[in-house]
Amino acid sequence: MYTSTVMTLITYRQANPSDADAIGRLHADSWRRHYRGAYSDAYLDGAADQERAAAWNSRLAEAGEHFTVVAERGGSLVGFSHTRLDDDPTWGALLDNLHVSYELKRGGVGRALMAETATVLAERRIASGLYLWVLRQNVAAQAFYRALGGVCVEEALHGPLPGGGRAWALRFVWPDPARLRSESPAT
């Protein structure tokens, strides 16, 4: 388990089905803050909470080639990452989600989640690369991924997105995700 200090101790562990509702709430909140203009306001302000909770209840209950890491502070979930193994024959595992509570942004939680993701990925697929898609409008996330050594290799139109619509996204890759482990703060 990886730990860091951001005011109080943050712990990182594999998610379990009882985390689904908290992950869903954090996921919907993050989408509302960062995906306005890409996802419909009606969806973000309406169905997003219920839809994300249902999606995470389903996702964490199913067996498969994926894993979810959660960050907790004082018993509350403050971040998570979700990775799908063997998603792309060229780029490897897909980091499908990475979200940190708004209050803890820029405090090292996202960096630690990336390091923990790389650690679990190495345990499960030692030679796998890692990649993700980030919406073009999310320039803060792009800067974060670049700071962690991610390289943007392509742009594609994604959709339909939840609530309808389409948006441009950028693919960031880490051919050697082990480097993410060395980017994390010391434990």
TORKOL-462264 format. One record per residue: residue in one letter; x, y, z of N, C-alpha, C in turn. Coordinates in steps of 0.05 Angstrom, whole numbers, padded with zeros to 5 digits, always signed. Each point is the difference from the previous one (the first is absolute). Example, Ala and Ser with C-alpha at 12.3 -4.5 7.8 and 13.67 -1.06 7.14 Angstrom:
// TORKOL-462264
A+00264-00114+00156-00018+00024+00000+00018+00024+00000S-00007+00021-00014+00016+00024+00001-00015+00022+00014
//
This chain:
// TORKOL-462264
M+00017-00024+00000-00017+00024+00000+00018+00025+00000Y-00007+00020-00015+00014+00025-00003-00014+00020+00018T+00015+00017+00014-00011+00021+00017+00013+00027-00006S-00014+00021+00004+00011+00027-00002-00013+00017+00020T+00011+00024+00005-00013+00018+00018-00010+00025-00014V-00025+00005+00001-00013+00024-00010-00018+00008+00023M+00010+00017+00018-00012+00007+00025-00002-00024+00019T-00014-00021-00008-00001-00024+00016+00007-00023-00019L+00005-00023+00012+00008-00023-00014-00019-00009-00022I+00010-00005-00024-00016-00011-00022+00010-00029-00003T-00018-00018-00002+00007-00028-00005-00012-00008-00027Y+00013-00020-00012-00008-00010-00027-00003-00030+00002R-00022-00009-00012-00006-00029+00001-00017-00007-00024Q-00003-00026-00005-00018-00010-00021-00029+00005+00009A-00016+00008-00019-00028+00005+00006-00015-00026+00003N-00023+00001+00014-00018-00022+00003-00028+00009-00006P-00019-00018-00003-00027+00008-00007-00013+00021+00019S+00008+00000+00025-00012+00020+00019+00009+00028-00006D+00020+00004-00017+00010+00027-00007-00016+00012-00023A-00018-00015-00013-00012+00009-00025-00015+00026+00002D-00016+00004+00021-00016+00024+00002+00018+00025+00004A+00020-00003+00017+00019+00023+00004+00015+00006-00025I+00009-00020-00015+00014+00004-00025-00019+00014-00020G-00025-00009-00001-00020+00012-00018-00004+00030+00006R-00002+00007+00026-00004+00028+00007+00024+00017-00008L+00024-00010+00006+00024+00015-00007+00003+00003-00031H-00007-00022-00014+00002+00000-00029-00019+00021-00012A-00025+00000+00009-00020+00019-00010+00009+00029+00007D+00010+00005+00024+00009+00027+00008+00023+00009-00018S+00019-00018-00006+00022+00007-00017-00009+00006-00028W-00019-00015-00011-00011+00005-00026-00013+00027-00001R-00016+00007+00021-00013+00026+00001+00020+00023-00001R+00022-00003+00014+00020+00021+00001+00017+00003-00025H+00004-00022-00014+00020+00000-00022-00011-00006-00028Y-00024-00010-00002-00010-00008-00026-00024+00017-00011R-00004+00023+00013-00021+00018-00011+00007+00007-00028G-00019+00000-00018+00004+00006-00027+00005-00024-00017A+00010-00022+00012+00003-00025-00014-00024-00018+00006Y-00007-00002+00025-00024-00015+00008-00022+00020+00004S-00025-00008-00005-00022+00019+00002-00004+00008+00029D-00008+00025+00004-00006+00011+00027-00023-00016+00012A-00020-00007-00016-00023-00015+00011+00010-00026+00012Y+00018-00014-00014+00010-00025+00011+00017+00005+00025L+00019+00018-00001+00017+00006+00023-00015+00008+00024D-00021+00016-00003-00015+00010+00022-00023-00018+00008G-00005-00021-00016-00023-00017+00006+00009-00029+00005A+00002-00015-00021+00003-00029+00002+00029-00009+00007A+00019+00017-00001+00028-00008+00004+00005-00015+00026D-00011+00010+00022+00005-00013+00026-00011-00029+00000Q-00025-00004-00008-00011-00027+00000+00013-00018-00021E+00006+00011-00023+00012-00016-00021+00028-00009+00007R+00016+00018+00012+00027-00007+00009-00001-00021+00022A-00018+00004+00019-00002-00020+00022-00007-00027-00011A-00019-00001-00018-00008-00026-00012+00023-00012-00016A+00014+00017-00015+00023-00010-00016+00022-00012+00018W+00005+00014+00023+00021-00010+00017-00008-00024+00016N-00026-00002+00008-00010-00024+00013+00004-00024-00019S-00007+00004-00025+00004-00022-00020+00029-00006-00004R+00016+00020-00004+00028-00004-00007+00015-00014+00023L-00005+00008+00024+00015-00012+00023-00011-00028+00007A-00024-00007-00009-00011-00026+00006+00009-00021-00021E+00009+00009-00023+00007-00019-00022+00029-00008+00002A+00005-00025-00006+00027-00010-00002+00010+00008-00027G+00026+00003-00003+00011+00006-00026+00028+00010+00001E+00010+00008-00022+00028+00009-00003+00001+00030+00005H-00005+00008+00024+00001+00028+00008+00006+00002+00030F+00007+00024+00008+00004+00005+00029-00005+00030+00006T-00009+00005+00025-00006+00027+00009+00015+00004+00026V+00014+00023+00001+00015+00008+00024-00015+00024+00012V-00003+00000+00026-00013+00023+00013+00020+00013+00019A-00004+00026+00004+00015+00016+00019-00020+00008+00022E+00008-00004+00025-00017+00007+00022+00015+00018+00020R-00016+00018+00012+00010+00017+00021-00020+00000+00022G+00007-00008+00024-00018+00000+00022-00025-00017-00005G+00002-00021-00015-00022-00018-00005-00018+00009-00023S+00007+00023-00013-00016+00010-00023+00016-00004-00026L-00014-00007-00020+00013-00004-00026+00005+00028-00012V+00026+00005-00008+00007+00026-00011+00012-00002-00028G+00002-00024-00011+00010-00003-00027-00001-00029-00009F+00001-00005-00026+00001-00027-00010+00011+00000-00028S+00010-00024-00008+00008-00005-00027-00011-00027-00008H-00007-00003-00025-00010-00026-00010+00015-00006-00026T+00010-00025-00002+00017-00008-00022-00011-00026-00012R-00002-00001-00027-00008-00024-00014+00025-00012-00014L+00006-00024+00008+00024-00014-00011-00004-00008-00029D+00022-00001-00014+00001-00010-00028-00021+00013-00018D-00005+00026+00004-00020+00013-00015+00007+00006-00029D+00026+00005-00005+00009+00007-00027+00025-00015-00007P+00001-00013-00023+00024-00016-00006+00026+00017-00003T-00003+00025-00006+00024+00017-00003+00007+00013+00027W-00019+00012+00013+00005+00017+00023-00004-00014+00027G-00013-00023+00001-00002-00016+00025-00025+00006+00015A+00003+00005+00026-00022+00004+00019-00011+00028-00002L-00026+00002+00002-00014+00026-00001-00005+00010+00029L+00011+00023+00007-00008+00013+00024-00026+00015-00006D-00022-00013+00006-00026+00009-00009-00010+00023+00017N+00008+00001+00025-00009+00022+00018+00022+00007+00019L+00003+00026+00005+00017+00010+00022-00013+00026+00009H-00010-00001+00025-00014+00023+00011+00008+00004+00029V+00004+00025+00008+00007+00008+00027-00020+00021+00009S-00007-00001+00025-00019+00019+00011+00011+00028-00005Y-00018+00018-00006+00008+00028-00007+00017+00013+00022E-00007-00005+00025+00014+00012+00023+00029-00009+00002L+00007-00022-00012+00027-00011+00003+00016+00002-00026K-00011+00013-00021+00015+00004-00025+00027+00013+00006R+00020-00008-00015+00027+00011+00002+00013-00006+00027G-00009-00022+00013+00012-00007+00026+00015-00027-00001G+00004-00011-00024+00015-00025-00002-00017-00025-00002V-00026+00002+00004-00017-00024+00000-00001-00012-00028G-00003+00016-00021+00000-00010-00027+00026-00013-00008R+00022+00013+00008+00027-00012-00006+00003-00027+00014A-00009-00001+00025+00002-00025+00015-00019-00022-00012L-00023+00008-00009-00018-00019-00014+00013-00011-00025M+00013+00017-00015+00015-00009-00024+00022-00019+00008A+00015+00005+00021+00021-00018+00009-00012-00026+00009E-00021+00000+00015-00013-00024+00009-00011-00016-00024T-00012+00013-00019-00009-00013-00024+00023-00014-00015A+00022+00014-00002+00024-00012-00013+00010-00025+00015T-00001+00002+00026+00008-00023+00017-00018-00024-00004V-00026+00004+00001-00018-00023-00004+00002-00010-00029L+00003+00018-00019+00003-00009-00028+00024-00017-00003A+00023+00007+00012+00024-00016-00001-00004-00027+00012E-00015-00002+00021-00006-00026+00013-00016-00018-00019R-00018+00012-00015-00018-00015-00017+00009-00004-00028R+00014+00020-00011+00009-00001-00028+00027+00015-00002I+00021-00014+00007+00026+00013+00003+00009+00015-00025A-00007-00009-00024+00010+00013-00024-00021+00019-00012S-00022+00006+00013-00021+00016-00011+00007+00030+00001G-00008+00013-00022+00000+00029+00000-00026+00010+00013L-00002+00026+00003-00024+00012+00011-00008+00025-00016Y-00026+00003-00004-00009+00024-00015-00026+00009+00011L-00008+00025-00007-00026+00011+00007-00009+00019-00021W-00025+00007+00001-00011+00021-00016-00008+00023+00018V+00005+00024-00008-00008+00024+00015-00013+00019-00019L-00022+00012+00009-00014+00019-00018+00019+00024-00006R-00002+00009-00025+00017+00022-00009-00005+00025+00017Q-00024+00004+00010-00006+00024+00016+00012-00001+00028N+00009-00024+00009+00011-00003+00027+00030+00005+00000V+00008+00025-00004+00028+00007-00002+00015-00004+00026A-00012+00002+00022+00014-00004+00026+00008-00030+00002A-00018-00018-00008+00007-00028+00001+00023-00006-00020Q-00001+00012-00023+00021-00004-00020+00027+00008+00011A+00001+00023+00014+00025+00009+00012+00010-00020+00021F-00019-00010+00016+00007-00020+00020+00012-00025-00012Y-00012-00010-00021+00010-00025-00013+00027+00005-00014R+00003+00024-00011+00027+00006-00012+00021+00001+00022A-00007+00012+00023+00019+00002+00022+00008-00028+00010L-00017-00020-00004+00006-00027+00008+00013-00016-00022G+00008+00013-00022+00014-00013-00021-00018-00012-00022G-00026+00006+00001-00018-00010-00020+00005+00015-00027V-00003-00014-00022+00004+00011-00026-00026-00002-00015C-00009+00023-00011-00024+00001-00017+00007-00011-00027V-00014-00021-00009+00006-00013-00025-00022+00003-00021E-00024+00007+00008-00021+00004-00019-00024+00014+00012E-00017+00009-00018-00025+00014+00007-00022-00014-00015A-00023-00004+00013-00023-00013-00013-00026+00011+00011L-00020+00000-00017-00027+00008+00008-00014-00023+00014H-00008+00004+00025-00013-00021+00017-00029+00006+00002G-00015-00021+00003-00029+00002+00005-00015-00023-00013P-00025-00001+00005-00015+00019+00017+00008-00002+00029L+00002+00024+00013+00007+00002+00028-00025-00003+00017P+00004-00005+00026-00024-00001+00017-00016+00025-00001G-00025-00002-00004-00017+00023-00004-00001+00010-00028G+00014-00013-00018+00000+00007-00029+00024+00017-00007G+00004+00003-00025+00021+00018-00010+00026-00015-00005R+00019+00015-00012+00026-00010-00006+00021+00021+00008A+00025-00009+00005+00021+00018+00007+00027-00011-00009W+00018+00018-00005+00027-00008-00007+00016-00008+00025A+00015-00022-00003+00016-00010+00022+00029-00006-00010L+00019+00001+00018+00028-00005-00006+00008-00025+00014R+00016-00017-00015+00011-00024+00012+00028+00006+00011F+00003-00004+00026+00026+00002+00013+00010-00028+00006V+00026-00005-00004+00011-00027+00004+00025+00000+00018W+00004-00022+00013+00023-00006+00016+00009-00028-00009P+00018-00003-00019+00009-00026-00009+00012-00016+00023D+00013+00014+00019+00012-00013+00024-00012+00012+00025P-00023-00010+00009-00013+00013+00023+00015-00003+00026A+00021-00017+00000+00016-00002+00024+00012+00027+00008R+00004+00017-00020+00012+00026+00005-00020+00017+00017L-00025-00006-00001-00020+00014+00017+00005-00006+00030R+00010-00023+00006+00006-00007+00028+00023+00016+00010S+00019+00006-00017+00023+00017+00009-00008+00029+00002E-00022+00008-00013-00009+00028+00001-00015+00007+00025S-00008-00021+00016-00016+00005+00023+00017+00011+00023P-00013+00014+00019+00015+00009+00023+00009-00023+00017A+00021+00003+00015+00011-00021+00017-00021-00008+00021T+00000-00026+00005-00019-00010+00021+00013+00002+00027
//
